[in-house]
Amino acid sequence: MTLNELRIGESGTVTAVVTEDAMKRRLAAMGVAPGISIRLLRTAPSGDPSEYRVMGYNLALRKCDAEKIIIEKDGGRK
């Protein structure tokens, strides 16, 4: 599943970032990397961008960028 598929209040763990190297480095610098937990806090009224909680701070991402982040939803496997 991709990051943009989370609903408000849900969280997941990043498993991969599938984008060009420059964007991958930029996201990694912001804390978005495999193994990191991320939670959707809210979305703009238009649905884009969305605000996520990553490593203790809030990060706004556009939908087109969130679609490139593969996650495993927390609580999905028991």
TIVEXVO-479778 format. One line per field, with one value per atom (N, C-alpha, C, O): residue in three letters; atom name; residue number from 1; x, y, z. Coordinates in steps of 0.1 Angstrom, whole numbers. Each point is the difference from the previous one (the first is absolute). Example, Ala and Ser with C-alpha at 12.3 -4.5 7.8 and 13.67 -1.06 7.14 Angstrom:
2
aa = [ala|ala|ala|ala|ser|ser|ser|ser];
at = [N|CA|C|O|N|CA|C|O];
i = [1|1|1|1|2|2|2|2];
xx = [132|-9|9|10|-14|9|-8|5];
yy = [-57|12|12|0|11|11|11|11];
zz = [78|0|0|7|-14|0|8|1];
This chain:
78
aa = [met|met|met|met|thr|thr|thr|thr|leu|leu|leu|leu|asn|asn|asn|asn|glu|glu|glu|glu|leu|leu|leu|leu|arg|arg|arg|arg|ile|ile|ile|ile|gly|gly|gly|gly|glu|glu|glu|glu|ser|ser|ser|ser|gly|gly|gly|gly|thr|thr|thr|thr|val|val|val|val|thr|thr|thr|thr|ala|ala|ala|ala|val|val|val|val|val|val|val|val|thr|thr|thr|thr|glu|glu|glu|glu|asp|asp|asp|asp|ala|ala|ala|ala|met|met|met|met|lys|lys|lys|lys|arg|arg|arg|arg|arg|arg|arg|arg|leu|leu|leu|leu|ala|ala|ala|ala|ala|ala|ala|ala|met|met|met|met|gly|gly|gly|gly|val|val|val|val|ala|ala|ala|ala|pro|pro|pro|pro|gly|gly|gly|gly|ile|ile|ile|ile|ser|ser|ser|ser|ile|ile|ile|ile|arg|arg|arg|arg|leu|leu|leu|leu|leu|leu|leu|leu|arg|arg|arg|arg|thr|thr|thr|thr|ala|ala|ala|ala|pro|pro|pro|pro|ser|ser|ser|ser|gly|gly|gly|gly|asp|asp|asp|asp|pro|pro|pro|pro|ser|ser|ser|ser|glu|glu|glu|glu|tyr|tyr|tyr|tyr|arg|arg|arg|arg|val|val|val|val|met|met|met|met|gly|gly|gly|gly|tyr|tyr|tyr|tyr|asn|asn|asn|asn|leu|leu|leu|leu|ala|ala|ala|ala|leu|leu|leu|leu|arg|arg|arg|arg|lys|lys|lys|lys|cys|cys|cys|cys|asp|asp|asp|asp|ala|ala|ala|ala|glu|glu|glu|glu|lys|lys|lys|lys|ile|ile|ile|ile|ile|ile|ile|ile|ile|ile|ile|ile|glu|glu|glu|glu|lys|lys|lys|lys|asp|asp|asp|asp|gly|gly|gly|gly|gly|gly|gly|gly|arg|arg|arg|arg|lys|lys|lys|lys];
at = [N|CA|C|O|N|CA|C|O|N|CA|C|O|N|CA|C|O|N|CA|C|O|N|CA|C|O|N|CA|C|O|N|CA|C|O|N|CA|C|O|N|CA|C|O|N|CA|C|O|N|CA|C|O|N|CA|C|O|N|CA|C|O|N|CA|C|O|N|CA|C|O|N|CA|C|O|N|CA|C|O|N|CA|C|O|N|CA|C|O|N|CA|C|O|N|CA|C|O|N|CA|C|O|N|CA|C|O|N|CA|C|O|N|CA|C|O|N|CA|C|O|N|CA|C|O|N|CA|C|O|N|CA|C|O|N|CA|C|O|N|CA|C|O|N|CA|C|O|N|CA|C|O|N|CA|C|O|N|CA|C|O|N|CA|C|O|N|CA|C|O|N|CA|C|O|N|CA|C|O|N|CA|C|O|N|CA|C|O|N|CA|C|O|N|CA|C|O|N|CA|C|O|N|CA|C|O|N|CA|C|O|N|CA|C|O|N|CA|C|O|N|CA|C|O|N|CA|C|O|N|CA|C|O|N|CA|C|O|N|CA|C|O|N|CA|C|O|N|CA|C|O|N|CA|C|O|N|CA|C|O|N|CA|C|O|N|CA|C|O|N|CA|C|O|N|CA|C|O|N|CA|C|O|N|CA|C|O|N|CA|C|O|N|CA|C|O|N|CA|C|O|N|CA|C|O|N|CA|C|O|N|CA|C|O|N|CA|C|O|N|CA|C|O|N|CA|C|O|N|CA|C|O|N|CA|C|O|N|CA|C|O|N|CA|C|O|N|CA|C|O];
i = [1|1|1|1|2|2|2|2|3|3|3|3|4|4|4|4|5|5|5|5|6|6|6|6|7|7|7|7|8|8|8|8|9|9|9|9|10|10|10|10|11|11|11|11|12|12|12|12|13|13|13|13|14|14|14|14|15|15|15|15|16|16|16|16|17|17|17|17|18|18|18|18|19|19|19|19|20|20|20|20|21|21|21|21|22|22|22|22|23|23|23|23|24|24|24|24|25|25|25|25|26|26|26|26|27|27|27|27|28|28|28|28|29|29|29|29|30|30|30|30|31|31|31|31|32|32|32|32|33|33|33|33|34|34|34|34|35|35|35|35|36|36|36|36|37|37|37|37|38|38|38|38|39|39|39|39|40|40|40|40|41|41|41|41|42|42|42|42|43|43|43|43|44|44|44|44|45|45|45|45|46|46|46|46|47|47|47|47|48|48|48|48|49|49|49|49|50|50|50|50|51|51|51|51|52|52|52|52|53|53|53|53|54|54|54|54|55|55|55|55|56|56|56|56|57|57|57|57|58|58|58|58|59|59|59|59|60|60|60|60|61|61|61|61|62|62|62|62|63|63|63|63|64|64|64|64|65|65|65|65|66|66|66|66|67|67|67|67|68|68|68|68|69|69|69|69|70|70|70|70|71|71|71|71|72|72|72|72|73|73|73|73|74|74|74|74|75|75|75|75|76|76|76|76|77|77|77|77|78|78|78|78];
xx = [9|-9|9|11|-16|8|-5|-11|19|-2|-13|-7|4|-12|-13|-11|11|-11|-4|-11|19|-3|-12|-3|-5|-11|5|9|-16|4|1|-10|21|2|7|5|-4|7|15|4|3|15|5|-7|20|6|15|5|2|15|4|-4|13|5|9|8|-11|7|9|10|-14|8|-4|-12|21|-3|4|12|-22|2|-1|-11|22|1|14|9|-7|14|9|-5|18|10|-1|1|-3|0|-12|2|-14|-11|1|-4|10|3|9|-3|13|9|-7|2|-10|-8|-9|-1|-6|-9|7|-4|16|8|5|1|3|4|-11|3|-15|-12|-4|-10|17|-4|-8|-3|-1|-8|9|6|-4|9|-5|-8|12|-5|2|11|-21|1|-6|-2|-1|-5|-16|-6|1|-15|-5|7|-18|-6|-16|-6|0|-14|-6|5|-17|-8|-7|-9|12|-7|-13|-10|12|-12|4|11|-22|2|-6|-9|13|-6|-14|-3|-6|-14|0|-10|19|0|6|0|6|6|15|6|0|14|5|-5|15|9|-6|-11|18|-3|11|11|-15|10|2|-9|22|4|9|6|-6|9|11|-2|15|11|11|4|1|12|-2|9|-21|-2|-4|-1|0|-4|-10|-2|-5|-10|6|8|-13|6|-12|-9|8|-10|6|10|-18|4|-11|-12|15|-10|-4|8|-19|-5|9|3|2|9|13|6|-2|12|-3|7|-19|-4|-3|2|-5|-3|13|-1|12|13|6|11|-18|5|-8|-12|18|-6|1|10|-22|0|-7|-7|9|-8|-8|6|-19|-9|2|0|1|1|-13|-11|13|-12|-5|-11|17|-5|2|-8|19|3|0|6|-11|0|5|0];
yy = [-12|12|12|0|11|13|9|-1|11|9|8|2|1|8|-8|6|-19|-8|0|-6|11|1|9|9|-12|8|8|-4|15|8|-8|-7|8|-7|-13|-6|1|-13|2|11|-21|0|-12|-10|11|-11|2|10|-21|0|1|-8|17|1|-12|-4|-2|-12|4|-7|17|4|14|4|2|13|-2|-2|3|-3|13|4|3|12|2|-7|18|3|3|4|-5|1|14|0|11|13|1|5|-10|1|-10|3|-15|-10|6|-2|9|6|11|2|6|11|-6|5|-15|-7|-6|1|-7|-6|11|-3|14|11|5|5|-7|4|-11|1|-13|-11|-11|-9|11|-10|-11|3|-14|-10|-14|0|-11|-13|-2|3|-9|-3|11|-2|14|11|-1|-2|5|1|13|11|-10|12|-1|-10|22|0|12|11|-14|11|8|-6|19|9|6|0|6|7|2|0|4|4|13|5|2|13|-2|-11|21|-2|-6|-7|11|-5|-14|-6|1|-13|0|-11|23|0|14|10|-9|-11|-6|4|-14|-7|3|1|-1|2|-14|-6|3|-13|3|11|-20|0|-9|-12|17|-8|4|11|-21|2|12|8|-5|10|14|10|-9|13|-2|-11|22|-1|3|9|-16|1|0|-9|19|1|-6|4|-13|-6|1|-2|5|0|-15|-9|7|-13|-7|-12|19|-6|-5|-10|16|-5|-12|-9|10|-10|-13|-11|11|-12|-8|-11|17|-6|-6|-6|7|-6|-12|0|-12|-13|-2|1|-5|-2|-14|-5|1|-11|5|6|-6|6|-7|-12|20|-5|-8|5|-16|-8|-9|-6|7|-8|-15|-8|4|-14|-3|8|-19|-5|-14|-5];
zz = [0|0|0|4|-9|0|11|5|-2|11|-2|10|-22|-3|3|-1|3|3|14|4|5|14|3|-8|18|4|12|7|-4|12|13|3|4|12|-2|10|-22|-2|-2|-3|6|-2|-7|-1|-3|-7|1|5|-9|-1|-14|-8|5|-13|-4|8|-20|-4|-12|-2|-6|-12|-4|2|-9|-6|-15|-3|-6|-14|-8|-5|4|-8|-4|3|-10|-5|12|11|-14|11|8|12|-19|6|10|11|-15|9|11|11|-13|10|11|12|-16|9|8|12|-19|7|11|11|-15|10|11|12|-14|10|10|12|-18|9|9|11|-15|8|9|8|-8|9|-6|6|-19|-7|-6|-11|18|-5|5|9|-16|5|15|5|1|14|9|12|-17|8|0|-10|22|2|-4|2|-9|-5|2|-2|7|3|-7|0|-6|-7|11|7|-7|10|-6|6|-18|-6|-15|-4|-3|-14|-2|7|-17|-4|-5|-4|5|-5|-14|-4|-5|-13|-1|-11|22|0|-3|0|-3|-4|5|-5|13|5|13|5|0|13|10|-4|16|11|7|5|-3|6|12|1|8|12|-2|-2|1|-3|10|1|7|9|9|2|3|9|-6|8|-21|-6|-11|-4|0|-10|-13|-2|-8|-14|-10|1|-9|-10|-13|-5|-1|-13|-10|3|-16|-10|-3|2|-8|-3|-10|2|-12|-10|7|-5|16|7|9|1|6|9|-8|6|-18|-9|-2|-4|6|-3|13|-1|12|13|3|2|-2|3|15|6|0|14|3|-9|21|5|12|9|-11|10|13|1|10|14|3|-2|9|4|-11|1|-13|-11|1|-5|11|2|15|8|-4|14|1|11];
